Amino acid sequence: MKKLVITSVALFALVGSITAQAQVRKPKPQGGNAPVPVCPANDPNGCGIYQ
């Protein structure tokens, strides 16, 4: 009975470590970090980006 418990615990630990490594981590989307423009849309100078 003692061998059955030890074998079961070892098996669960092995399976848990394998599944933890197999999980694919997706990168988080990078949305909403763009700066907000502070000049009007019809500015002929383009907020100074054409200089």
Contacts in CASP RR format, 6 or more apart in sequence:
PFRMAT RR
TARGET T0000
AUTHOR 0000-0000-0000
METHOD contacts of the structure
MODEL  1
MKKLVITSVALFALVGSITAQAQVRKPKPQGGNAPVPVCPANDPNGCGIY
Q
37 47 0 8 1.000
38 47 0 8 1.000
39 45 0 8 1.000
39 46 0 8 1.000
39 47 0 8 1.000
45 51 0 8 1.000
END
